[in-house]
Amino acid sequence: MKSSLISVVLIVFVLLAALAFRLPNLSLRPMHHDEANQALKCGILIETGVYKYDSSDHHGPSMYYITLPFAWLTSGKDFAGTSESTFRMVQVIFGVGTILLLLFLQDGLGRTAVFVSGLLMAISPAMVYYSRFYIQEILLVFFTLGLIISGWRYFKMRTTGWAISAGFFAGMMFATKETSVIAYAAIIGASFLTFVWERFKNHTQTSVSGSISLPIKKFCSWHVLAFLVVAGFISVMFFTSFFTNWRGALDSILAYKTYAGKSTDSPHIHPWYYYLQILAYWKNAPGPVWSEGLILVLAFAGLVAVLTDRVKVLDVDRVFVRFLVFYTVLMTVVYSVIPYKTPWCLLSFLSGMILLAGVGVVFLLNLVRGHLVRGIVCVLLIAACYNLAKQAHVTNFKYYTDPRNPYVYAHTTRDFLNLVKRVETLSLIHPQGKKMLIAVVASPYQTWPLPWYLRSFPEKGFWQIARELPEGLKPAVVVVSADQHEAVLSRLGSGYHAEYYGLRPDVLLTMLISNELWDAFIKGGGAAGIENKHGSSTTREK
């Protein structure tokens, strides 16, 4: 009874820690261009109920459909009424949900390892940052862990329920992101290596906990069929937009041709050690040091314990943790070898490292002798966890758009929100309000996430070059990239006041405000006077 109560208290503590880092002030950070792009895609679904999979970008459709209930609760079918929190709440829930899934591993990793893994997942700067970021990665981590748990429990119990559960998670992985195939391959490869290793070691009996029989002989054809049918059904259902666009199922396969090209021709090409460098030690300018080295060291300890058979004395499932080692190593190697790299992709193998880190802590505590020495080890681990939590806070609430932060990747600057605020303030004094005409002349890279922030302005147009602007167009406000500034003035005339804002560290935008509107702005007392008269703008100046 006392042990159960302690377990409940520890679980609640971990969940509260996870929420404390993930939930507050979800609108603090400006939308990244990838987030805005995803949100706009989802916005079409919110307002029209129509979605068609785009095999060239945007990834799988699951996240958009999962977002719908949150959007309906906050704004109904009014996309303009949504906020950053509407979308990022999905990631918060799946980030915390990933920790909850660990409870199904208590008889595989042991309670202590599960608690440590849950705590590390709750305070990992990377895990926290991308659990507040509207992209598919944390959903993929959740569904992948669900597949691993379901598959492992199926091999323990051989029940139809776990076969169906595995099929559900496998289908959701595919419907979430194309990189799911890397996890499939790693799971298959790790299963094979585990089988070979155990046969080589002549361990064909059950594990220490007596939970799993290694020889793979009793595959039930019905269970295999159930797995494949459920996985296929889930995938087809999402990609065909609930059976309304059958082309989507084919496009989900053809998409791999596009993604194969990204591996060789992209600005996101990085060296093989890029991910490990981020996790081990990152400092590229004066300021804080980022390091999740604690997780790396503990994961290595777990790996040593597993591969040297030290797990025999631990309360773990030997076969499962050995699978976990092979899976994590394969995922790390594959993601490191692929030249195309973005920092959020490291979550796929970092999650495996965190599970191994839990095993590593148990191994270290069993390795040392004496209460005093164990106490010292515990104090050192607590201090290291505090440092990790401190980094998580700095990462998400202080340096959340700072390029010194390794998890900030081509991110929108805070200054950009001043541009958005200026547009909103100008709409308060324009005769047509938010129906004033806005023109944006810039390439897509120099435009996003502006379409998201202009979602409540119906009269807007986007052009990439000045000569595409229609003759006679007289926009109240023009947002233009530096390379098109002079050409736009030549096209529209010189009757505009110019202001300058940073979009990203390497992108400067000019806002051109018609002289009539600028004069009205000045006569109204500027931003402060207008907002005092009409009420505060919806976007705070940071």
Backbone torsions as a table, in degrees:
resi	resn	phi	psi	omega
1	MET	NA	-46.3	179.7
2	LYS	-63.6	-41.0	179.1
3	SER	-62.7	-40.9	179.4
4	SER	-65.8	-40.1	179.4
5	LEU	-63.8	-42.2	178.3
6	ILE	-62.0	-41.3	179.5
7	SER	-61.5	-43.6	179.3
8	VAL	-62.9	-43.6	-180.0
9	VAL	-61.7	-43.1	-179.7
10	LEU	-65.5	-40.1	178.9
11	ILE	-63.3	-45.6	179.4
12	VAL	-62.1	-41.3	178.8
13	PHE	-60.0	-45.9	-179.4
14	VAL	-64.1	-43.5	-179.4
15	LEU	-65.6	-39.7	177.3
16	LEU	-64.9	-38.7	177.0
17	ALA	-63.5	-42.6	179.4
18	ALA	-61.3	-44.7	-180.0
19	LEU	-68.3	-36.5	-178.9
20	ALA	-61.9	-32.2	179.2
21	PHE	-89.1	-25.8	-172.0
22	ARG	-97.3	-34.0	-167.8
23	LEU	-85.5	-37.7	-172.7
24	PRO	-64.1	139.3	168.4
25	ASN	49.0	57.3	-178.0
26	LEU	-65.0	-19.9	179.9
27	SER	-91.8	4.1	-176.9
28	LEU	-60.1	-47.2	-175.1
29	ARG	-85.8	133.2	175.1
30	PRO	-58.3	152.6	179.5
31	MET	-66.1	128.3	169.6
32	HIS	-66.7	153.5	-177.3
33	HIS	-62.2	-31.8	176.4
34	ASP	-68.1	-40.8	177.5
35	GLU	-61.3	-46.8	-177.9
36	ALA	-62.7	-40.0	178.7
37	ASN	-61.9	-44.4	178.6
38	GLN	-64.8	-43.2	-177.9
39	ALA	-63.7	-39.1	179.5
40	LEU	-66.7	-39.0	176.2
41	LYS	-61.1	-43.1	177.4
42	CYS	-66.9	-34.2	179.9
43	GLY	-60.0	-36.8	177.0
44	ILE	-61.9	-42.4	178.1
45	LEU	-64.7	-40.5	-179.6
46	ILE	-60.7	-46.1	-173.2
47	GLU	-84.1	-33.7	-174.0
48	THR	-109.9	-18.9	-175.2
49	GLY	76.1	8.6	-176.3
50	VAL	-111.2	134.3	174.8
51	TYR	-141.9	136.2	173.5
52	LYS	-131.4	127.5	-178.3
53	TYR	-64.0	134.3	178.5
54	ASP	-106.2	108.9	-174.5
55	SER	-72.4	-8.8	-178.9
56	SER	-94.4	-13.5	-177.5
57	ASP	-168.2	-179.5	172.8
58	HIS	77.8	-14.7	179.9
59	HIS	66.8	-166.0	-172.3
60	GLY	-72.3	167.8	-172.1
61	PRO	-89.0	-8.7	-170.9
62	SER	-57.3	-42.1	-175.4
63	MET	-62.3	-36.2	-178.7
64	TYR	-66.1	-43.6	-179.7
65	TYR	-69.9	-36.4	178.1
66	ILE	-66.2	-29.5	-179.2
67	THR	-72.6	-25.4	-173.6
68	LEU	-50.8	-48.1	-179.4
69	PRO	-59.4	-36.8	179.2
70	PHE	-67.6	-39.4	179.1
71	ALA	-67.9	-42.4	179.7
72	TRP	-62.2	-38.4	-179.3
73	LEU	-68.3	-33.6	-175.1
74	THR	-93.0	-31.9	-173.9
75	SER	-146.4	9.7	-176.8
76	GLY	63.8	-127.7	177.4
77	LYS	-103.5	18.1	-180.0
78	ASP	-93.8	98.3	-178.1
79	PHE	-61.8	-36.0	-179.9
80	ALA	-62.6	-23.6	-178.9
81	GLY	-85.1	-4.0	177.8
82	THR	-77.0	168.2	178.7
83	SER	-138.5	176.6	176.0
84	GLU	-56.4	-39.7	-178.2
85	SER	-63.8	-34.2	179.0
86	THR	-53.9	-45.7	-175.4
87	PHE	-84.8	-42.7	-176.0
88	ARG	-70.3	-19.5	177.6
89	MET	-61.7	-30.4	177.0
90	VAL	-59.7	-45.8	-179.2
91	GLN	-67.3	-37.6	178.2
92	VAL	-58.7	-47.1	-177.2
93	ILE	-64.6	-42.0	-180.0
94	PHE	-73.5	-30.1	175.1
95	GLY	-64.3	-45.0	176.9
96	VAL	-70.7	-36.3	178.7
97	GLY	-61.6	-34.3	177.3
98	THR	-61.1	-38.7	177.6
99	ILE	-67.1	-40.4	178.7
100	LEU	-62.7	-34.3	179.0
101	LEU	-60.4	-27.1	-179.0
102	LEU	-61.0	-22.4	179.7
103	LEU	-61.5	-25.4	178.5
104	PHE	-76.6	-3.4	-178.7
105	LEU	-106.9	10.8	-176.1
106	GLN	-62.6	-34.3	178.1
107	ASP	-88.7	2.6	176.0
108	GLY	-105.9	-39.9	179.9
109	LEU	-105.8	-20.3	-173.8
110	GLY	93.5	152.9	-174.9
111	ARG	-62.8	-41.5	-178.0
112	THR	-63.8	-45.8	-179.8
113	ALA	-63.7	-37.9	178.4
114	VAL	-65.2	-42.2	178.2
115	PHE	-61.9	-47.4	-179.3
116	VAL	-62.8	-44.1	179.2
117	SER	-62.0	-42.4	178.6
118	GLY	-63.0	-41.0	179.4
119	LEU	-65.4	-44.6	179.5
120	LEU	-63.8	-37.9	178.0
121	MET	-68.0	-32.7	-178.9
122	ALA	-69.7	-31.9	-173.2
123	ILE	-113.6	-0.3	177.0
124	SER	-60.6	123.2	179.8
125	PRO	-53.9	-42.0	-180.0
126	ALA	-65.5	-46.7	-179.1
127	MET	-62.2	-40.3	-179.7
128	VAL	-69.0	-47.2	-175.2
129	TYR	-58.9	-45.2	-176.7
130	TYR	-87.9	0.0	167.4
131	SER	-89.3	4.2	174.9
132	ARG	-126.1	29.5	-169.1
133	PHE	-137.6	118.0	-171.2
134	TYR	-78.3	70.9	170.5
135	ILE	-134.9	173.6	-169.6
136	GLN	-78.5	-9.7	-164.6
137	GLU	-60.9	-46.0	-176.6
138	ILE	-69.9	-29.2	174.2
139	LEU	-65.5	-41.3	178.7
140	LEU	-62.7	-40.9	177.4
141	VAL	-60.7	-44.6	-179.9
142	PHE	-60.8	-50.4	-176.7
143	PHE	-68.4	-34.6	178.3
144	THR	-65.7	-44.6	177.0
145	LEU	-62.6	-37.7	176.9
146	GLY	-61.5	-40.4	177.8
147	LEU	-65.2	-44.5	-179.3
148	ILE	-62.5	-44.8	179.2
149	ILE	-63.7	-46.0	-178.8
150	SER	-64.1	-42.2	179.0
151	GLY	-64.1	-43.0	179.3
152	TRP	-63.6	-44.4	-178.6
153	ARG	-70.1	-28.7	174.9
154	TYR	-64.1	-44.4	-179.5
155	PHE	-67.7	-19.3	174.2
156	LYS	-79.2	-41.0	-167.9
157	MET	-112.9	-22.5	-178.7
158	ARG	55.0	46.0	-179.1
159	THR	-107.2	153.2	178.9
160	THR	-62.5	-37.1	-178.2
161	GLY	-58.2	-45.1	-179.7
162	TRP	-72.8	-29.3	174.9
163	ALA	-65.6	-42.2	177.8
164	ILE	-66.6	-41.2	178.0
165	SER	-60.0	-43.7	177.7
166	ALA	-61.8	-40.9	178.1
167	GLY	-63.6	-39.7	178.3
168	PHE	-61.1	-49.7	-177.7
169	PHE	-67.0	-36.8	177.8
170	ALA	-63.6	-42.0	178.1
171	GLY	-65.9	-40.0	178.8
172	MET	-67.0	-35.4	175.8
173	MET	-58.6	-49.0	-177.3
174	PHE	-65.2	-35.6	-179.5
175	ALA	-78.6	-3.2	-178.6
176	THR	-100.6	-48.4	-177.9
177	LYS	-157.4	145.0	-175.8
178	GLU	-63.9	-27.0	-179.6
179	THR	-70.1	-0.2	175.1
180	SER	-57.2	-28.4	-178.3
181	VAL	-65.3	-26.7	176.5
182	ILE	-66.1	-42.9	178.3
183	ALA	-66.2	-40.4	176.4
184	TYR	-56.2	-48.9	-178.0
185	ALA	-62.3	-40.9	179.9
186	ALA	-66.2	-38.4	178.2
187	ILE	-64.8	-45.4	178.9
188	ILE	-64.6	-46.4	-180.0
189	GLY	-62.0	-43.2	179.8
190	ALA	-66.0	-37.2	177.8
191	SER	-63.3	-44.0	179.7
192	PHE	-64.1	-46.1	-179.2
193	LEU	-64.1	-36.8	177.5
194	THR	-64.4	-44.0	179.3
195	PHE	-61.5	-47.1	-179.7
196	VAL	-63.3	-43.8	-179.1
197	TRP	-60.8	-46.0	-178.0
198	GLU	-66.7	-39.1	177.3
199	ARG	-65.1	-39.8	179.8
200	PHE	-64.3	-36.5	-179.7
201	LYS	-84.8	-0.7	-179.6
202	ASN	62.1	30.5	176.3
203	HIS	-99.6	88.9	-179.5
204	THR	-109.3	7.6	178.6
205	GLN	-95.2	-172.8	-179.9
206	THR	-74.7	164.4	178.7
207	SER	-74.3	178.5	-178.4
208	VAL	-54.4	-40.6	-179.2
209	SER	-82.4	-1.7	178.4
210	GLY	66.4	30.3	-168.9
211	SER	-101.1	-13.2	-172.9
212	ILE	-146.3	138.9	177.1
213	SER	-101.7	123.7	-170.0
214	LEU	-72.1	-51.7	-172.1
215	PRO	-55.2	128.3	-176.7
216	ILE	-90.7	88.5	-176.2
217	LYS	-120.6	-33.8	-166.1
218	LYS	-102.1	45.1	173.7
219	PHE	-65.7	122.8	176.1
220	CYS	-86.3	124.1	-177.4
221	SER	-59.1	-33.6	178.4
222	TRP	-64.9	-39.8	180.0
223	HIS	-67.1	-41.4	177.3
224	VAL	-62.4	-43.7	179.1
225	LEU	-62.9	-43.1	179.9
226	ALA	-61.4	-42.8	178.3
227	PHE	-58.9	-49.8	-176.4
228	LEU	-67.3	-40.2	-178.9
229	VAL	-65.6	-46.0	-178.6
230	VAL	-65.2	-45.8	179.5
231	ALA	-60.2	-45.8	179.7
232	GLY	-65.0	-41.8	-178.9
233	PHE	-62.7	-47.2	-179.5
234	ILE	-60.1	-46.2	-178.5
235	SER	-62.8	-49.8	-178.4
236	VAL	-63.7	-40.0	-179.2
237	MET	-57.4	-45.3	-178.7
238	PHE	-73.8	-46.5	-175.5
239	PHE	-69.5	-25.0	176.8
240	THR	-92.2	11.4	-179.0
241	SER	54.6	53.1	-178.9
242	PHE	58.5	50.1	171.2
243	PHE	66.9	31.0	176.5
244	THR	-112.1	-10.5	-178.6
245	ASN	-142.1	83.5	-173.3
246	TRP	-66.8	-20.0	176.8
247	ARG	-62.8	-27.8	-178.5
248	GLY	-59.9	-34.8	179.7
249	ALA	-64.1	-42.5	178.0
250	LEU	-68.1	-41.2	-179.2
251	ASP	-63.1	-29.2	179.6
252	SER	-64.5	-24.1	176.0
253	ILE	-88.4	-43.5	-179.1
254	LEU	-64.8	-20.4	-179.0
255	ALA	-59.4	-25.8	-175.9
256	TYR	-69.1	-20.8	174.0
257	LYS	-66.5	-41.7	177.9
258	THR	-64.7	-45.4	-175.7
259	TYR	-72.3	-26.2	175.3
260	ALA	-65.1	-36.0	178.9
261	GLY	-67.8	-27.2	-179.6
262	LYS	-68.1	-21.0	-176.8
263	SER	-74.8	-16.4	-176.1
264	THR	-119.0	-22.0	-175.2
265	ASP	-133.0	87.0	-175.9
266	SER	-162.6	149.5	174.2
267	PRO	-72.3	-5.1	-178.1
268	HIS	-96.9	23.2	176.9
269	ILE	-78.7	126.1	-179.4
270	HIS	-135.3	159.1	-180.0
271	PRO	-66.4	163.9	-173.9
272	TRP	-60.3	-29.1	-175.5
273	TYR	-89.6	7.1	-175.2
274	TYR	-54.0	-51.8	-177.9
275	TYR	-65.5	-43.7	-178.7
276	LEU	-65.8	-34.1	177.1
277	GLN	-64.7	-42.5	178.0
278	ILE	-59.3	-45.2	-175.8
279	LEU	-74.6	-35.8	-174.3
280	ALA	-81.1	-51.2	-175.7
281	TYR	-164.1	121.7	179.9
282	TRP	-134.9	119.2	174.9
283	LYS	-158.7	103.6	-176.2
284	ASN	-113.5	10.5	178.3
285	ALA	-169.5	165.9	176.4
286	PRO	-54.6	133.9	-177.0
287	GLY	143.6	-163.9	-176.4
288	PRO	-66.7	161.0	170.6
289	VAL	-100.9	133.9	174.3
290	TRP	-105.2	132.0	177.1
291	SER	-158.8	127.8	169.4
292	GLU	-107.2	35.8	-179.6
293	GLY	-59.5	-29.2	177.1
294	LEU	-55.8	-45.2	179.9
295	ILE	-66.3	-41.5	179.5
296	LEU	-61.8	-45.2	-178.2
297	VAL	-65.7	-45.7	-179.5
298	LEU	-67.5	-36.7	177.1
299	ALA	-64.1	-40.0	177.5
300	PHE	-64.0	-39.2	176.5
301	ALA	-61.4	-41.7	176.5
302	GLY	-63.1	-40.3	177.8
303	LEU	-61.6	-45.1	179.0
304	VAL	-61.7	-43.6	-179.5
305	ALA	-60.6	-40.8	-177.3
306	VAL	-71.9	-47.9	-174.2
307	LEU	-76.7	-15.1	177.0
308	THR	-103.1	11.6	177.8
309	ASP	64.6	19.0	175.7
310	ARG	-69.9	-14.2	-179.3
311	VAL	-69.5	-10.3	179.1
312	LYS	-58.6	-31.4	-178.0
313	VAL	-93.7	1.1	-179.5
314	LEU	-102.6	159.3	179.8
315	ASP	-86.5	65.7	-178.9
316	VAL	-134.1	162.2	173.0
317	ASP	-86.2	109.6	-172.7
318	ARG	-56.5	-45.3	-176.8
319	VAL	-66.2	-42.2	-178.4
320	PHE	-65.0	-46.5	-177.6
321	VAL	-67.8	-29.5	176.1
322	ARG	-68.2	-41.9	173.3
323	PHE	-57.0	-43.1	-177.9
324	LEU	-61.4	-39.5	177.5
325	VAL	-61.8	-51.5	-178.3
326	PHE	-62.8	-40.9	179.8
327	TYR	-61.6	-48.4	-177.5
328	THR	-64.8	-41.8	178.8
329	VAL	-64.1	-44.5	179.6
330	LEU	-62.7	-44.3	179.5
331	MET	-62.6	-42.9	-179.5
332	THR	-64.2	-43.7	-179.3
333	VAL	-64.7	-47.4	-177.1
334	VAL	-63.1	-47.5	-179.6
335	TYR	-65.8	-30.2	177.7
336	SER	-73.6	-35.6	-177.7
337	VAL	-73.2	-36.1	-180.0
338	ILE	-63.7	122.7	-176.6
339	PRO	-64.5	-34.4	-178.6
340	TYR	-73.3	118.0	-175.8
341	LYS	-139.1	133.4	168.1
342	THR	-129.6	145.2	-168.3
343	PRO	-59.8	-30.8	-178.3
344	TRP	-67.3	-20.7	-179.7
345	CYS	-65.5	-21.1	-178.5
346	LEU	-67.2	-16.1	178.3
347	LEU	-58.8	-30.9	-175.1
348	SER	-63.8	-34.1	176.2
349	PHE	-103.4	-20.9	175.4
350	LEU	-61.9	-35.6	178.6
351	SER	-61.4	-39.4	176.0
352	GLY	-66.6	-40.8	177.6
353	MET	-60.4	-38.7	-179.5
354	ILE	-64.4	-39.6	176.9
355	LEU	-64.4	-42.1	177.1
356	LEU	-65.9	-33.2	178.2
357	ALA	-62.6	-37.3	175.8
358	GLY	-60.4	-43.2	176.4
359	VAL	-64.3	-38.6	-179.7
360	GLY	-61.2	-39.1	178.8
361	VAL	-64.5	-45.3	179.1
362	VAL	-61.7	-40.3	178.5
363	PHE	-61.8	-46.0	-179.0
364	LEU	-65.1	-39.9	179.3
365	LEU	-66.6	-31.0	177.3
366	ASN	-81.1	-20.5	-177.6
367	LEU	-76.3	-36.3	-177.3
368	VAL	-87.2	156.0	-178.1
369	ARG	-121.5	146.4	177.0
370	GLY	94.1	139.2	-178.2
371	HIS	-63.9	-36.6	-178.6
372	LEU	-65.0	-46.8	-179.3
373	VAL	-64.8	-42.6	177.9
374	ARG	-63.4	-37.6	177.4
375	GLY	-62.5	-41.6	178.4
376	ILE	-63.0	-43.3	178.5
377	VAL	-60.8	-43.1	179.5
378	CYS	-63.2	-41.6	178.8
379	VAL	-62.6	-42.8	178.7
380	LEU	-63.4	-40.2	178.9
381	LEU	-66.7	-39.8	178.3
382	ILE	-64.4	-41.8	178.3
383	ALA	-63.3	-40.8	179.2
384	ALA	-66.4	-38.2	177.3
385	CYS	-66.3	-37.4	176.3
386	TYR	-61.1	-42.2	178.2
387	ASN	-62.4	-40.2	179.0
388	LEU	-65.1	-42.4	178.9
389	ALA	-64.4	-38.8	177.6
390	LYS	-62.5	-41.4	176.4
391	GLN	-62.8	-40.0	179.2
392	ALA	-61.0	-40.4	178.9
393	HIS	-65.7	-46.5	179.6
394	VAL	-62.2	-42.5	-178.1
395	THR	-60.5	-40.3	-169.9
396	ASN	-101.2	-17.1	-175.1
397	PHE	-127.8	-0.3	177.4
398	LYS	-129.3	-51.7	-178.3
399	TYR	-104.9	35.7	-170.9
400	TYR	-71.5	-15.2	173.0
401	THR	-125.4	6.4	-174.9
402	ASP	-80.4	126.4	-178.4
403	PRO	-64.2	-12.4	174.0
404	ARG	-69.8	-22.2	177.3
405	ASN	-75.6	122.0	-175.4
406	PRO	-65.3	-19.5	-179.1
407	TYR	-91.2	-6.5	172.7
408	VAL	-86.3	119.0	-171.7
409	TYR	-132.5	106.7	-178.5
410	ALA	49.8	48.9	-171.1
411	HIS	-90.7	153.2	174.4
412	THR	-63.0	135.0	179.9
413	THR	-80.5	160.3	176.1
414	ARG	-67.1	-28.3	179.1
415	ASP	-61.3	-28.7	-179.9
416	PHE	-60.4	-32.4	179.2
417	LEU	-65.0	-24.5	175.4
418	ASN	-68.1	-34.2	174.5
419	LEU	-63.1	-46.4	-179.3
420	VAL	-61.9	-42.3	179.6
421	LYS	-63.6	-38.8	179.2
422	ARG	-62.4	-43.6	178.6
423	VAL	-60.2	-44.5	-178.8
424	GLU	-65.6	-39.6	178.5
425	THR	-65.0	-42.1	179.1
426	LEU	-62.9	-34.1	-179.8
427	SER	-66.8	-22.0	179.6
428	LEU	-70.0	-24.6	-177.9
429	ILE	-110.8	-8.2	178.1
430	HIS	-73.3	139.0	-178.6
431	PRO	-55.2	-31.2	-178.7
432	GLN	-97.7	5.1	177.9
433	GLY	58.7	-133.2	-177.8
434	LYS	-73.8	-2.4	175.1
435	LYS	-90.4	7.4	176.0
436	MET	-63.1	150.9	-175.3
437	LEU	-81.4	127.1	178.3
438	ILE	-121.3	131.1	177.0
439	ALA	-115.7	137.0	176.9
440	VAL	-121.1	121.7	-179.1
441	VAL	-121.9	99.7	-177.4
442	ALA	-172.1	159.2	174.9
443	SER	-69.7	160.5	179.3
444	PRO	-54.0	-39.3	-179.7
445	TYR	-62.0	-30.9	-179.5
446	GLN	-96.4	7.4	-177.7
447	THR	-108.9	-49.0	-177.8
448	TRP	-67.3	139.5	13.0
449	PRO	-98.1	24.7	-176.0
450	LEU	-56.1	-40.7	178.9
451	PRO	-55.8	-35.7	176.8
452	TRP	-65.0	-45.8	-176.1
453	TYR	-73.0	-18.3	177.0
454	LEU	-99.3	17.0	-173.9
455	ARG	-63.7	-22.0	-179.8
456	SER	-93.1	2.9	178.5
457	PHE	-105.3	105.3	-173.8
458	PRO	-72.5	-28.9	-175.0
459	GLU	-98.3	82.4	-179.4
460	LYS	-142.5	153.0	178.6
461	GLY	-139.5	150.8	-178.9
462	PHE	-123.1	125.4	176.7
463	TRP	-131.8	148.8	-178.2
464	GLN	-88.1	-31.3	-179.7
465	ILE	-134.3	156.7	-172.1
466	ALA	-62.8	-37.7	-175.4
467	ARG	-68.7	-9.5	176.2
468	GLU	-80.9	-13.5	179.9
469	LEU	-64.0	133.6	179.2
470	PRO	-62.3	146.0	176.7
471	GLU	-62.0	137.9	176.4
472	GLY	81.5	1.8	-179.6
473	LEU	-68.2	131.6	179.9
474	LYS	-128.2	76.0	-179.9
475	PRO	-70.9	149.3	175.6
476	ALA	-72.8	-35.7	-178.2
477	VAL	-136.3	136.3	176.4
478	VAL	-126.4	130.1	172.9
479	VAL	-108.3	122.8	-170.6
480	VAL	-136.7	144.3	177.0
481	SER	-76.5	160.3	-175.4
482	ALA	-59.0	-37.7	-176.2
483	ASP	-73.6	-15.8	-178.9
484	GLN	-109.2	2.2	-173.7
485	HIS	-57.7	-57.3	-176.4
486	GLU	-64.7	-39.1	-179.5
487	ALA	-64.4	-37.9	179.3
488	VAL	-67.1	-43.6	178.1
489	LEU	-63.0	-36.7	177.4
490	SER	-64.8	-35.6	-177.7
491	ARG	-77.4	-41.3	-173.7
492	LEU	-96.5	-19.6	-175.2
493	GLY	103.5	173.9	-172.0
494	SER	-97.2	11.8	-174.7
495	GLY	-83.3	48.5	-177.4
496	TYR	-136.8	145.3	171.8
497	HIS	-94.7	137.3	-174.6
498	ALA	-106.9	138.2	170.6
499	GLU	-131.6	156.0	-173.3
500	TYR	-125.6	137.1	-178.2
501	TYR	-140.4	147.0	175.9
502	GLY	-88.8	132.0	175.2
503	LEU	-92.2	-52.2	173.2
504	ARG	-136.4	169.0	-177.2
505	PRO	-53.1	-27.5	-177.6
506	ASP	-110.2	11.0	-176.2
507	VAL	-130.9	121.7	176.9
508	LEU	-112.5	132.4	178.3
509	LEU	-113.0	148.2	174.6
510	THR	-110.0	133.5	171.6
511	MET	-104.5	122.4	176.8
512	LEU	-102.4	121.9	-178.1
513	ILE	-113.5	127.6	-178.9
514	SER	-55.9	144.0	-176.3
515	ASN	-57.7	-37.0	179.3
516	GLU	-62.8	-44.4	-179.3
517	LEU	-69.4	-36.2	178.7
518	TRP	-66.2	-40.7	178.0
519	ASP	-61.8	-42.0	178.3
520	ALA	-64.9	-35.9	178.0
521	PHE	-62.6	-46.2	-179.5
522	ILE	-67.0	-42.9	-179.9
523	LYS	-65.1	-28.2	179.5
524	GLY	-79.0	0.6	178.4
525	GLY	93.7	15.4	-179.5
526	GLY	73.9	-167.4	-174.5
527	ALA	-60.0	-45.7	-176.4
528	ALA	-63.0	-44.6	-178.9
529	GLY	-64.9	-43.2	-178.0
530	ILE	-66.9	-42.6	-178.2
531	GLU	-69.9	-33.2	176.2
532	ASN	-65.6	-33.9	-178.3
533	LYS	-78.5	-40.0	-173.7
534	HIS	-103.4	-8.2	-174.6
535	GLY	102.3	155.6	-175.4
536	SER	-63.4	147.0	174.3
537	SER	-68.7	155.4	-175.5
538	THR	-75.6	-17.8	-179.9
539	THR	-109.0	119.0	-178.5
540	ARG	-76.1	143.5	173.8
541	GLU	-78.6	126.8	-175.2
542	LYS	-97.2	NA	NA
